[in-house]
Amino acid sequence: MLSAYTRGDFPGLGSFQSYLNTAVVGLVPRTVRDKGLRSLLEFINNPLGKSQEALEVYNRIRILFSTLIGLGNKNNIVITNGTTDCIVSITASLITKHYREHREPVIIGVTKQEFPGVVYALRSLCESLYTYCNKVVEIGGTIEWEEDASTFLDKSGRLLVASSVQWTTGYKADLGDVLSERRDDSYIILDTAQHFGQSSVPIYMRRADAACGTSIKWLLMPVASLGIAYVNDRIVEEVVPLVYGLSNLEIDNIEKYYIDPSKNPLIDAPILKQDATRFLPIGKPSIHAMELFLESLNYLVSISPMAVEDHIMGLRKILVEMLEDMNLRERLEGYSYRSKSGIILVETELKTLKEVELVRRLMSRGIAVSARGQSGIHGVRVSIHLYNNERDLYKFVDELKTFLNSSL
């Protein structure tokens, strides 16, 4: 298994008996940690020279990430300030474009198991752009949502935002039919924060308008995160990035905008540059953050995404068998293998506050998991990564047994 030779690459594991949570606490490879120290020293010694490297590092990230996920080329890859920022910004561009072409406001659909921060941000966007957006509605059942999503897009909906892998249950959606059968004037943006880095990316996801993720969690970046996204060719060529910087636009006689502040070059028929760094936000990501992320991608690509997924899913199978021996079930019991990921939601049959107490008890013993719940679905979430091994699972299960027996 991978952990036999990757475990020593993660010095942060020494602080835990068993780390079974998404890697958002600085649990990064040693190479990434060391690169951060070197990058900072290099910047102190030569700040101008270091800043001039930013574009080169930016493009290397885009090339390497397109290799990692197997979609598009570097021109289809976006670096932003975070998953939610990326989703909201691209949504703003899409609903504005749709209104100009069709003179109708957009209804945005989000799945019931979508991350709450994304839902709140979209509702805030809809309020600020009320001319372009009617409302944000929740769609889908408690876990599966594909059929309801197709119905939504066939009828009143024009834009769907949904997680390709759910943050609570680990459910991995089957999007082939949804993406291929939707109307041409509809849009789909995927939240892939729990997908990129732990699970292979199906080729049909090319037909999503955007797939927005984050450099932390499964991509092993420290907490100071970047957003990372795939955008399809339609978005690259057709959508003016209204929320983003002027460096992406060809503007006729830019001097007139300095002379007359009432002119707005974002509205005055701008054209996207052919060689633009697509969707580069106003301001630039930190050179230090980009170098750390590049090091994380190098590490993952050196192992291979398929090897990471095979390792994660192998340990997943072992954990589920352990749970069955305890007469416990995971939330996705009975679902197909294709619908499962490295996230396992364990149904403890405890009340929510008792599950929170369980998670705290586990943490006090050096075992990191999380209590999660949304739309009536609750449990203890285990997130298996490439550095985990069977011993991690046994430690978790033994402590879980002890707690459940004491709660009887």
NUKE-67971 format. One record per residue (C-alpha): residue number from 1; x, z, y. Coordinates in steps of 0.2 Angstrom, whole numbers, plus 5000, padded with zeros to 4 digits. Layout:
N
NUM;X;Z;Y
...
END
This chain:
408
1;5000;5000;5000
2;5005;4997;5018
3;5007;5016;5022
4;5022;5017;5010
5;5032;5009;5023
6;5022;5009;5039
7;5019;5028;5040
8;5037;5032;5046
9;5034;5020;5061
10;5021;5032;5069
11;5030;5048;5075
12;5013;5054;5082
13;5007;5057;5064
14;5018;5072;5063
15;5005;5081;5074
16;4991;5079;5061
17;4988;5084;5043
18;4977;5068;5042
19;4973;5056;5056
20;4957;5046;5052
21;4951;5042;5070
22;4954;5026;5080
23;4971;5026;5088
24;4967;5031;5106
25;4978;5046;5108
26;4995;5038;5110
27;4996;5036;5091
28;5007;5020;5092
29;5022;5013;5083
30;5039;5020;5087
31;5044;5002;5094
32;5030;5003;5107
33;5035;5020;5112
34;5053;5015;5114
35;5049;4999;5123
36;5039;5010;5136
37;5054;5020;5140
38;5066;5005;5142
39;5053;4996;5153
40;5052;5010;5165
41;5071;5011;5166
42;5073;4993;5169
43;5060;4993;5183
44;5069;5008;5191
45;5085;4998;5191
46;5078;4981;5196
47;5060;4982;5202
48;5060;4964;5209
49;5067;4956;5194
50;5056;4966;5182
51;5040;4960;5192
52;5046;4942;5191
53;5045;4943;5172
54;5026;4947;5172
55;5020;4930;5170
56;5031;4926;5156
57;5026;4942;5147
58;5007;4938;5151
59;5009;4921;5143
60;5018;4928;5127
61;5004;4940;5125
62;4991;4926;5126
63;5001;4916;5113
64;5004;4930;5101
65;4986;4936;5102
66;4979;4919;5099
67;4990;4919;5083
68;4983;4936;5078
69;4965;4932;5079
70;4966;4914;5074
71;4955;4907;5088
72;4959;4894;5101
73;4976;4893;5110
74;4983;4903;5124
75;4972;4895;5137
76;4957;4903;5128
77;4965;4921;5130
78;4961;4932;5144
79;4969;4948;5149
80;4958;4960;5159
81;4957;4978;5164
82;4947;4984;5149
83;4933;4979;5137
84;4918;4984;5148
85;4926;4976;5164
86;4929;4960;5154
87;4911;4959;5148
88;4903;4963;5165
89;4914;4951;5174
90;4910;4936;5163
91;4892;4941;5162
92;4891;4940;5181
93;4898;4923;5181
94;4887;4917;5167
95;4870;4924;5175
96;4875;4917;5192
97;4879;4900;5185
98;4863;4900;5175
99;4852;4904;5190
100;4860;4890;5201
101;4856;4877;5187
102;4839;4883;5182
103;4832;4894;5196
104;4827;4908;5185
105;4834;4925;5183
106;4842;4930;5166
107;4836;4943;5154
108;4851;4951;5145
109;4849;4958;5128
110;4860;4971;5120
111;4859;4978;5103
112;4853;4996;5100
113;4869;5001;5093
114;4880;4994;5107
115;4892;5006;5115
116;4883;5016;5129
117;4896;5012;5143
118;4893;4994;5141
119;4874;4996;5142
120;4875;5007;5158
121;4888;4995;5166
122;4876;4980;5162
123;4861;4989;5169
124;4871;4993;5185
125;4876;4974;5186
126;4858;4969;5184
127;4853;4980;5199
128;4866;4974;5210
129;4863;4955;5206
130;4844;4957;5205
131;4841;4939;5210
132;4850;4933;5195
133;4845;4946;5182
134;4828;4952;5177
135;4832;4966;5166
136;4843;4973;5152
137;4833;4975;5136
138;4838;4983;5119
139;4835;4972;5104
140;4837;4973;5085
141;4834;4986;5072
142;4845;5002;5069
143;4859;4993;5061
144;4856;4975;5058
145;4851;4964;5073
146;4855;4946;5069
147;4837;4940;5065
148;4830;4949;5081
149;4844;4942;5091
150;4840;4924;5086
151;4822;4928;5090
152;4827;4935;5107
153;4837;4919;5112
154;4823;4908;5106
155;4811;4916;5117
156;4814;4925;5134
157;4833;4929;5132
158;4847;4919;5139
159;4862;4931;5137
160;4866;4942;5122
161;4879;4956;5122
162;4883;4964;5105
163;4896;4972;5095
164;4904;4962;5081
165;4908;4978;5073
166;4897;4993;5077
167;4907;5008;5085
168;4896;5021;5075
169;4892;5013;5058
170;4906;5001;5056
171;4893;4987;5052
172;4901;4970;5054
173;4888;4957;5059
174;4886;4940;5051
175;4885;4929;5066
176;4886;4912;5059
177;4867;4907;5060
178;4865;4916;5077
179;4879;4906;5085
180;4875;4889;5078
181;4857;4889;5080
182;4855;4896;5098
183;4849;4885;5113
184;4863;4876;5123
185;4857;4886;5139
186;4860;4903;5131
187;4876;4914;5130
188;4883;4926;5118
189;4897;4939;5123
190;4904;4950;5109
191;4911;4967;5111
192;4926;4967;5099
193;4934;4983;5103
194;4931;4989;5085
195;4935;4972;5077
196;4952;4965;5084
197;4966;4972;5074
198;4957;4979;5059
199;4947;4965;5052
200;4949;4946;5051
201;4940;4935;5064
202;4928;4922;5056
203;4931;4905;5063
204;4913;4903;5068
205;4916;4916;5082
206;4924;4901;5091
207;4906;4897;5096
208;4904;4914;5105
209;4906;4912;5124
210;4917;4927;5124
211;4924;4940;5113
212;4930;4955;5123
213;4941;4969;5115
214;4954;4982;5121
215;4972;4984;5118
216;4970;5002;5112
217;4962;5008;5096
218;4965;4996;5082
219;4978;4986;5092
220;4989;5001;5093
221;4992;5001;5112
222;4994;5018;5122
223;4980;5025;5131
224;4984;5015;5147
225;4974;5000;5140
226;4972;4982;5144
227;4957;4972;5140
228;4960;4956;5129
229;4947;4943;5126
230;4944;4926;5118
231;4934;4914;5129
232;4928;4897;5122
233;4931;4880;5130
234;4914;4879;5138
235;4918;4895;5148
236;4935;4890;5153
237;4929;4873;5159
238;4912;4877;5166
239;4911;4894;5173
240;4919;4898;5190
241;4926;4916;5189
242;4916;4923;5203
243;4922;4941;5201
244;4940;4936;5200
245;4955;4931;5211
246;4957;4915;5221
247;4973;4911;5212
248;4962;4903;5199
249;4954;4891;5211
250;4958;4874;5219
251;4952;4876;5237
252;4952;4862;5250
253;4961;4867;5266
254;4963;4886;5262
255;4968;4889;5280
256;4951;4886;5287
257;4945;4902;5277
258;4958;4912;5286
259;4952;4905;5303
260;4933;4907;5300
261;4930;4923;5290
262;4911;4918;5288
263;4917;4905;5276
264;4917;4910;5258
265;4928;4900;5246
266;4920;4907;5231
267;4903;4898;5236
268;4910;4883;5245
269;4912;4872;5229
270;4928;4879;5221
271;4936;4870;5207
272;4945;4879;5193
273;4963;4874;5192
274;4969;4864;5177
275;4984;4875;5174
276;4975;4892;5180
277;4979;4908;5171
278;4961;4909;5166
279;4950;4924;5173
280;4966;4933;5180
281;4958;4948;5189
282;4961;4952;5207
283;4978;4961;5206
284;4988;4960;5191
285;4990;4971;5175
286;5005;4982;5176
287;5021;4974;5169
288;5024;4991;5159
289;5006;4990;5151
290;5009;4972;5146
291;5026;4975;5139
292;5019;4989;5128
293;5005;4978;5122
294;5016;4964;5118
295;5026;4976;5107
296;5010;4981;5099
297;5006;4963;5095
298;5023;4960;5088
299;5021;4974;5076
300;5004;4969;5070
301;5009;4951;5068
302;5025;4956;5058
303;5014;4965;5045
304;5001;4951;5045
305;4982;4954;5049
306;4977;4950;5032
307;4988;4963;5024
308;4981;4976;5037
309;4963;4972;5032
310;4967;4973;5013
311;4975;4990;5015
312;4961;4997;5026
313;4947;4990;5014
314;4956;4996;4999
315;4957;5014;5005
316;4939;5012;5011
317;4933;5009;4993
318;4943;5025;4987
319;4935;5036;5000
320;4917;5030;4996
321;4920;5034;4978
322;4925;5051;4983
323;4910;5054;4993
324;4899;5048;4979
325;4907;5061;4968
326;4901;5074;4981
327;4883;5066;4981
328;4886;5060;4999
329;4883;5043;5005
330;4890;5032;5018
331;4878;5024;5031
332;4881;5006;5024
333;4878;5010;5006
334;4870;4995;4998
335;4876;4983;5011
336;4887;4968;5006
337;4906;4969;5006
338;4906;4957;5021
339;4896;4969;5032
340;4908;4983;5030
341;4924;4987;5040
342;4937;5001;5041
343;4924;5012;5050
344;4914;5023;5038
345;4900;5034;5044
346;4898;5049;5032
347;4880;5055;5031
348;4883;5074;5029
349;4864;5079;5030
350;4869;5092;5043
351;4861;5093;5060
352;4870;5085;5074
353;4877;5101;5082
354;4883;5107;5064
355;4892;5090;5062
356;4901;5093;5079
357;4906;5110;5073
358;4912;5102;5057
359;4923;5090;5067
360;4930;5104;5077
361;4934;5114;5061
362;4943;5099;5054
363;4953;5096;5070
364;4958;5114;5070
365;4966;5111;5053
366;4975;5095;5059
367;4962;5082;5052
368;4956;5070;5065
369;4939;5062;5063
370;4924;5061;5075
371;4905;5065;5076
372;4895;5050;5081
373;4877;5046;5083
374;4865;5034;5092
375;4847;5027;5090
376;4843;5040;5077
377;4859;5037;5066
378;4871;5051;5065
379;4886;5056;5054
380;4905;5060;5054
381;4915;5044;5057
382;4931;5040;5048
383;4942;5026;5054
384;4955;5020;5042
385;4970;5012;5049
386;4986;5004;5042
387;4996;5020;5042
388;4984;5030;5032
389;4986;5034;5013
390;4976;5042;4999
391;4983;5059;5003
392;4974;5058;5020
393;4958;5055;5012
394;4960;5069;4999
395;4964;5081;5014
396;4948;5076;5023
397;4937;5077;5008
398;4944;5094;5002
399;4940;5101;5019
400;4923;5093;5020
401;4919;5101;5003
402;4924;5118;5009
403;4914;5117;5025
404;4898;5110;5016
405;4899;5124;5003
406;4900;5137;5017
407;4885;5130;5026
408;4874;5131;5011
END
